Amino acid sequence: MEDGKVMINILYEDNHLLVVEKPVNLPVQRDKSADEDLLNILKKYLKEKYQKSGNVYLGLVHRLDRPVGGVMVFAKTSKAASRLSKQIVNRTLKKTYYAIVCGNIKKEDTFIDKLLKDNKKNIVKVDNKGKLAKLNYQKLAYKDGLSLVKINLETGRPHQIRVQFASRGYPLLGDQKYGQNMPKIPIALFAKKIELNHPITCEKLVFELALPNRYPFALFIKKK
């Protein structure tokens, strides 16, 4: 689907779910920038497609930071939203991210921290007063001083991946907020895969995207 200049790749749609690829630098929800946002674009799409009058329901059950692209799932009914939210709490909805971090990180590890967000400054830091944050990763490749890592997110805290890697000296490439002397490129973080049980039929669903063919991910894409 296309909304003005924004092209949204729809991966799956039925009466209960809408799964899409979120473009880089598009906010999920309206923010202080007042820029067009993904949720509003998708509501307009549903309103036009089904010729609905009045407001369109679309449940936001998880988020991606504005600079981050990749797979997102939305609920088209409140029942689906409730059941997806329970899957997130129970960790039966699994999210896999790929990131490129600065430095040669070790092959695999689990990060467990407590993260505290300063809402006024929109900054997150490691702090014992914060909320539990856990992830594990595997390094898939190393090239030109950069490591490609596959990340399994076990909790969903704001800026979690960015802060947990940066706090250990491996900031994500392009992360102006938590890294230093970064190139002005989109953050090298991509929501590659989501696994879930359909909220009504309980069927196992897997949605996965290829790595974007742009720098720096293109460094790690094998040329045919």
N, C-alpha and C positions, 0 to 999 in steps of 0.2 A: 504494500500500500504506500501511497505518497501523500504527504500533507504539505502543500506549499513546496518548500525546498528540502523538506526532511523525508527521506525514504526509510520506511520501517519494514524490516524483513520479518514476516510472520511465519513462525516455524510450525505452529499447530493451533487449531481452534476447534472447539466443540461447544456444546451448550453450557459447559461449566468452566472451561479453561481457555485462556488466551496466552500463548507462549510466543515471545518475540525476541529479536536481537536488539538490544539497546545500543544506539549509536554513541560513539565517544562524544563527550562534551555536551550532552543533552541531559538536563536535570530530570530526575524521575518525577519529582513533584515541583510545583511552582515554588520558587524561592525569591529572595529579595532582588534578584536580577530582573525579575518579571519576564524572563525569556520563556519561549514556548517550552512546554514540558511533555514528557512521554505519556504520563497518565491522561492529560487533557487531549493529546493527539489521538490516543487509543479510544477514549470515550467518544470523540467526534466520529471516528471511523465506525464504531459500533452503531452510533445513532443514525448515521447515513446508510450503512449497510442494511440495517433492519428497520429503517424508517420509523424509529421510535419517537414518541412525543415525550416531552418532559426530560427529566434527568436520567442519565444512564448509570447503572451501578457497575463499578469495576473495582474489585478489592485489591489493595496493595498489601501483599503479605511479606515482601522482603524488598531490600533496596540495593542499589549500587551507587557509589560516589559519582558525582557528575563527570569527572574525567575518565571513568572506567566504562568500557563497553562489554557486551556479551549477553548471555542467555538470561532472560527474566520471565517468570511465570506470574500471571495475574488471574484472579478469580472472577468469574462472571456472575456468581451468585453468592449470597452471604453464607449459605451452607458450605459451599466449596471453600470460601475464605476461612471459615472457622476450622474446617478439617485440615486445610493446608497449614494453618498456623499451629495446629496441634502436631503435625508432622515435623515442623521446624523445631518445636520444643522437644519432641521425642527423638529428634535426629534421624528420622526415617526419610526426611527430605535432605538429600545430600548435594552439596555444591562443591564443584572442583574448579579451581582457578589456575591459570598459568601466569607466571610473573618472570620478569628479567631483573635480577638484582645485581648491584655493583659488587665485584669481588668474586673470589673463588670459594664459595660456601661449601661446607662439608656435604657429604653425599645425602644424608637424611637426618632429620631431627624432629622433635616435638617441642613446640614453644607453649609454655604455660605462664601467663602473666595476669596481673590485675590492671585494667585500664580505666583511667578516669578522664572524662571529657569536660573541657572548659567550653561551655556553650556560647559564652560571649565572644571568645576568640576563635571558636571552632577548631580547637587544637586538642588532641588526645595524647596522654602521656602514661607511662608505666607508673602506677602508684598503688600502694597497699590499700588505699581507701576505695579503689575502683572495683569494677565488676570482672569476674573471671573471664579470661579469653584464652582459647586453646585452638591450636592448629598443628598439623603435621605436614611435612613436605618431603619430596624426593627431588634431588638434582638430576635433571635429564641430560644436560650438556653444559660445556664451558667453552667460551670463545671470546677472544678480544677483551679479556678482563671482565666478562659478564657471565652470569650463571642463569640458565633457564631452569626454573623450578616449577614442579607440579604441587599444588597446595590443596589439601583437604581441610576445609573449614569446619570445625566442630562447634564453634560459637559464632555469633554474628554481631560483633561490636562495631561501632563506628570507626572507620579508618584502621580496623584491626590488623589486616595484613601489612599495611604500610608501616604502622608503628612497631609491630613486633619484629619485623626484619630490620628496620632502621635502628631500633634500640640495641641491636646486636652488631651494628656496624656494616649492615648490608642493605642500604636503602634501595628502593625500587628506582630504576632508571627513569628519569623524567619527573620524579616527585619533588616539586619545588618546596612543598611544605615541610617535609621531613628529611630531605637530603640537601646537600650543599653543592654549589657549582654544577648544577644539573643543566643538560641541554634543554632548550625550550621545545619539548615534544610531549605528546600525551603520555601520561603515566603508563609504564610497561606492565599493566595488569589487565587480565582478560578473564571474564567469567565464561569458562569454556563448556562446562557441562552441569546439568541439573538432573538428578534422579529422584523420582517421587512415585507414590501410589496415587492413582486417579482417585479424587475425593469421593466419587460416587461408585464407580465400578471396582475400585481397588486394584485395577490393572497396573502392573509396573510399567512406568514410562521413563524413557531416557531421551534427553535432548542435548545434542552436542554439536558444537561448531568447530570448523577448522580454525587454526591460528590465523589472525589477520596478516595478509601479505603486505606488510608495511614495516618500516624500521621501528624498533629493533627486532621484532619477531621474525622478520624475513631472514635475518642472519641464521636462524635455526631451522628454516624450512628447507628440506632437501630438494635440490633442483633435479628435475627429471632429465 
